[in-house]
């Protein structure tokens, strides 16, 4: 259901303005939102970027509070968010020397439920060059000017999101856009940036928890918002929020951000059940062999508790594993305290209902007269959290264990698939510039690849701090947010 705010009054004049919108993308060397210009992960301008990121030679290493938000850069300022001492903080950092120019906070009276891997300060801030906008799932939106003066705040109800909030706000045309998919109240919201007032609001009931940040692009005379929700990628008209086209059959827990190029939309859909890199369910015989201590042919609750995982992401350091004990109430149907083979098959049948794609998917959008269509799919090497990057006609992906893939953007032909040498889980999205692809692993290794049809590792940089945030690339400098610092590396 589409709800237009009657107080805002979409007059004929505003409709005319909306049709003439120009997407607010940086024209210089700014990195004004999550994944930079247009959310594509590719730096603007022609600059040389370093491959070797030496902590001892960093331009600065500024201590920062806990949080997973990525750097937002405009002019001589960097913006970050964090969570500390029962407050949510927005920081403004000097781009030259790393000093903190100001830090403003809003109260964290209550925290939403979030996964251990996530953070209550995961969404990245965005800026229009005069204002900075920060979003915290447990609070809502807050807007500051560049001097740190609060301009407005928009409190939102505490969300019921399965693993916490991660989607970032974006600026598109003259709108501040927020997608908030939760288990109880999902909606897409367009706000007036100067005041925080609602322009339009789209009810997204039926889209449960999601963590994907929207992307805006122009097709013909229409500016569209691409919103990746559970099972669907949907395009909305930026002017008024009406739905234009949709593609079903995608991931049930979308984390990645769509990318665009040459009239196509690319999105990764991760299915843990069918991913060839996942360690799948053990069979019943293996479970009994490993955990049935009293040899009675069933598993008690205590015996099941010894299991670390029945479904595991490959090379993810155990993060996100699914131990048998968390499914106990679901599996022990007769409530006799014992799990038998028939009950175990219930788990297998349940996972069999996860029919969404496991693939990098290339989509040709619909146009009102013709439905959107899938041009090609690549089912291997699909990441769960890191968004891919489209660079010089190739789509690059890196997933857990440092498994990198390069695919021709037009045809889907695989150019290479190989290990980068950086092991462990990966959450940060890929970014690119100067013929280089940057990939950060959670173990603290930033791997730099040479763009091309063959895997060539230029450097593996050990920063020795956990990395969850996506790097920013601006005017020859690489900004990396770790668990403890914001680093700046330049030639």
N, C-alpha and C positions, 0 to 999 in steps of 0.2 A: 504494500500500500504506500502510495506517495502522499506525503503531507507537506503542503506549502504553508509557511508561516503567514497567517493573515496580517499580522502586524508589520511584516516586512513590505508587503505590497509589491508583487512583481508587475510593475506597470509596463506599458508598451515601451516606454523609454528604456527601462532596465532590460527588457527582452531584447531590444535592439542592441544594447551594449553587450549583453551576454553572447549574442551571435557574433559579435565582432571581437570576442576575447582573443588576446594573444597570450599563450602560456608563459607564465613568468619563469623563464629559464635564464640562468646566468649568462650574460654576454661576455664576461671576462674570465677571470680565473677563480671564481668562487666555487664553493662546494656547499650549496645552501640547504641541503636536505640529506636524508638517508640515501646513500649511493650516489650522491652528487648530481650533476646536471641531468634533469629528466628522470632521475632514479635509475640511470642506465649503467652506472659504475665506470664510466669512461671520462677521464679528465679533459677539460677544455684547454685550448691553447696549445702551442708548440713549445715544450720545455723538456729538458733532459732530467730524468729522474734516476736516483741511485738504485743499483741492484743490491749493493752491500749496505746493510743497516747496522752500523757498529754502535753499540750502546755507549762506548767510551768516547765516541765522536759525535754524539747526538747534539743538535743545536740546543735542545733543552729536554729535560725530563721532569715534568711537573707532577707532583703528587696529586691524585684526584680521589674523590670518594668512591665507594662501591657503586657499580652500575655497569650496564652493558651498552648504553647508548653510544652512537658513533659521532665523531667530531663533525660539527657544522661550522663552515668557515666563510666569512665575508669580510673583505677589506683587511684590516689589521686585527681582526678579532676572531676568536674561536669560541664556540659555545658547546658545552657538555652538560649533562645532567647526572645526578647521583642520589643516593639514599644514605642518610646518616642521622643518628641521634633523633629518631622519630620525626624526621623532616625530609622532604624532597628538595633537592638543591639544584639550581641552575647556575652554572659558572660561566663567566666571561674571562677568557684568557688572552693575554697579549700574544699576537702571532709571532712577534720578533724574538722575545726573550722568554716566553712561557710564564710570565708573572700573572697571578690572578688579579684581574682588574676589579671584579666584584663577584659576590656570591649572594644570591637571594634564595629564600626558602619559603615553602608552604608546608603546613602541618600534615603529617602522615598519621592521622588519628586512628585509622584502621587499615590493615593491609589485606588486599585480595589474596586468595589462595594462589600460590605459584610453585612451579616445579623447582627442585633443588638446583637444576642447571640454569634456571631463569633468574631474573632479578626484578624487584619492583620498580627499577629505573632502566628499563630496556628500550622504550621508544626514543628515537633520536629527535632532537629539536630541529626546527626549520626557521628560516629567516627570509624576509623580503628586502633586506638591506637597511631598514630603519627599525624594524621590530623583530623580536625573536619569540617563537612560540614553543612552549614545552608542554608535553603531555605525560601524565602519570596515570596509569589505570586506576589506582586506588584514590586518586584525587580528582582528576579532570584536566582542564586546560588552563594555562596561565600565560599571559603575554607581557613582555617587558620591552622598553625601548633600549637603545644601545648604551644608555647611561645606567641601566639597571632599575629605572623607575617602573613600577608595576602599572600597566595600563588597564588591564582587565583580567578577570578570572572567570572561568565557567566550570563550576562544580558539576560532577556527574556521579550517578549512583555507583556504589561498589560493584564491580562486575563479577559475574560467576563464569569465569573462564577456566577451562580444565587445567591449564598449566601456567596461567598468568598472562599478562599483557605484553605484546611485543610490537604490534603494528604502529608505525610512526605517522604523525600528521604530515600533510604536504600542502604546498601552495600551488594552485593551478588557476591561471588567469587572475580574477579578482576574488577568488574564494580560498578559504582555508578549509581543507577537506580532512575528515577523520572517518576511518572505517572502524567500527567497534562491534565485531562479531563475538557474541557470548552465548552461553547456554540459556539465558533467560530474556535478553532484550537486545537483539542485534539491529543495528541501523547504520546507515551511511549519512553523514552530516556535512553540509556545506555552510560555512560561517562567513560573516563579514569580518575580515582581518582587523579592521580598526576598532571594532566594538565587541566582537564575539557573539553578535546577534545571529540568529538562524536565518539563512536564506532559503534553504530547503532541507528536508529530511526524508529519507527513504527507509521504510520499514523493511528489514531483511530477516523477518521471522522465517525460520526454516534453515538458516545458516548458523549452525552452532559454532563453538569456539574456533577462532582462526587467528593467525599471526602474520598475515601478509600485508605489506604496505602497498597502497594503490599506486598506479602510474597513470599519468595523463599524456595524451597524444592527440594530434590533429589528423582527421581524415576528411579530406575535402573541405567543406565549410563547417564541419562539426568538431568540437573538442570533446573527446571521450575520456571517461575515467575507467580504467581497467581494474577491476576488483576481483581478487582471487579468494573465493570463499570455499567452504566445504563442498566438494564434488563439482563445483562450477567455476568457470571464469566468466564474469559478466561485465558488459560494457554499458555505462550510463552516460547520458548526455550531460555534460558539465553545466549547461545553462539551467536546466530545471530538474535533473535527476531521473528523467524517464529512462527506462531500460531500452537499449537498442539491439543487443544480441547477446547470446550466451552459449557456452560450450559445456556440456555435461561430461561426466565420467572421469573427473580428475580426483586428486587426493582428498581424503577425508579430513586431514589435519594439515592444511596448507601453511607453509612457513615462508616460502620463497617469494620473491618479487618478480612479476613479469618483466620481460624486456621486449623491445620492438626494433624493427629494422626492415627496410625495403617492403613495407606494406604488410609484414607478417608480425604476429605476436608469438613469442617463445615463452614457455613456462615448463617447469619441472614438476612432475606429479610422482610422489614417492609412495610406494605401497610396500610396507615392511613385510607383508606376507609373501609377495611374489618377487621382491628384489633378489637377484641372483647373488648379491654380495652379503645377504643377511644369513645368520646362523639360524636355521629354521627349527620348527618343533621337533623334539625327540619323539621316537615312537614309544609305545607303551612298554615294550620289552626293555628298552634302554632305561626308562624311568624306574621300573621295578628292579632291574639289575643294580642300579646305582643307589637307590634310596630305601628299598624295602628291607629294613634291618631284621624284622622278625620273620621274614620269608613266608608271609601268609597270602601273598599274591595281590595285596592292596596296599595303599599308602595312607598312613594316619596323618593327622595334622602335624605332629611333631616330626615325622619322617619327611613330609613335604617341605617343612621349614628349612631343611638342610639344602634345598635347591637354590642356587643363585640366580638362575635364569632358564626359562624354557624358550625364550625368543630374544635374540641378541643382535644388536647392530655390530657389524664387523669392525674390529679395531676401534671401538669407541670407549675404551677404558671402563667398560661396564656401565657407562652413563645411559640411562634409559632402558636398562635391561628389565625384563618382565619375569620376576621370580614366581614360582608356582603358588606361593602363599597368598599373593594378592588376588588370585582367582578362586580362592577356596570356597567362598560362599556361592559363587557362580557354579562351581563344578560339583560340589557335594549336594546333589539334588535331593537325596533322600534323608539328608541331615543325620546320617549315622556315624559321622566322624571318620569315615573311611572313603578313599577314592578308589573306584574300580575302573576296569578298562572301558566299560560302557559309558561311564561318566567322563572319562578322558576324551572319548571321541566327540563329546559335545564341544570341547575346545576346538578341535580340528574343524568341525562343521561351522562353528561360529567364525573362525578365521576365513573359512571358505566363502563367506558372504562379502568379504572385502574385495569387490570386483573393480575398484577404480584402477586406473592405469598406473603402471610403473614405467615412466618414460620421460625423456625430453620431448616435448610436443611442439610442433610448429603449426600455427593456426592462421588461416586466412579469414579475416573478420567478415561478418555479415554486413549487408548494406541496406536492410529494410525490405528488400525484395528477394534477396538470396540469403539463405542461412549460412552461418559460419561453417567452415570445414577444416578438418585436420589434413594438412599437406603431407607431413611425414612424422614418424615417431622413432626415437632411439631408446631402446629399453635397458641399456646397460650403463653403469657408471653414474646412476642418477643420485644426486645428493638430496638429503632430507632438509637441511637448513640453509646451506650456502647457496645464494642465488647465482646463476650463471652470468657470464658477461659476453656480449656480442662485440667483436673487435675485428676490423678488417675482413669482414665476410666469414668469420668463423665464430662458432659458439664454444666457449670453454666452460668446463665444469670441473670441480674438485670435491670429492666426498671424503668420508672417514677413511683413515689409513693413507691419505695422500694419493688416492686413485684419481688421476687427471684424465680428462677426455677432451678431444678437440673434434668438432663436427662442422662440416660445411653447412653454412646457414641456409643456403638455397636448396640443397638436395638432401641433407641429412647424412651424407657420406662421412663415415668415421675416418678422420685423418690419423689420430693416434689415441691409444688408451694405455697408460703406463703409470707406474708409481713414481712419485716425486722424491721419495725418501723422507718425507715428513709424516711420521705416523701419528696415530691417535685421532680423537674426534675433531670434527671441523664444524664451526658455527658461523664464522665470519664469511660474508659474501665476497666474491671476486671483484677486483677493480683493475683497470688497465690504463696505461699511458706509455708513450715513448717506446712503443714496440715491446712492452713488458706486461706480464700478467702477475698480479700480486695475490697470494693466497696465504691466509693466516690460520694456523691450527690452534686448537685450545691448549696444547702443551706449550705454546709460546714460540713457535717457529714460523717466521714469515718466509715463505718460499717465493722466489721470483723466477718466472719462466720467460723465455724468449718467445714472443708470438710467432707462430708459424705452423707448418704441417707436421713437424716432428717435435717430440719432447726434448727440450734443451733447458736444463736447470742452470740459471745464471748464478744463483746464490741461495743458500739456506741460512737464515739469520736467527740465531738462538737468542731470544730476548729474556728467557728464563723467568717469565711471568705469564700467567694464564691470559689468553686472548679470546674474548668473545665478541668484541666490537669490530665492525668493518673499517679498514683504514680509509683515510681521505687523501686525495692527491691534488695538490694545489700549487701551481707555479713552480714546479720542480722540487717541492718538498713533500715527503711522505709523513703523514701524521698517523701514529698508531696508539690506540688506547689499550692499555693492558689492565690487569686487575688493580694495579697500584699507581700507574703513571700515564701521562700523555707524553709520548715521545715525538720529536720532530727530527727528521733525517733529510739532509740535502746533500747535493754534490759537494 
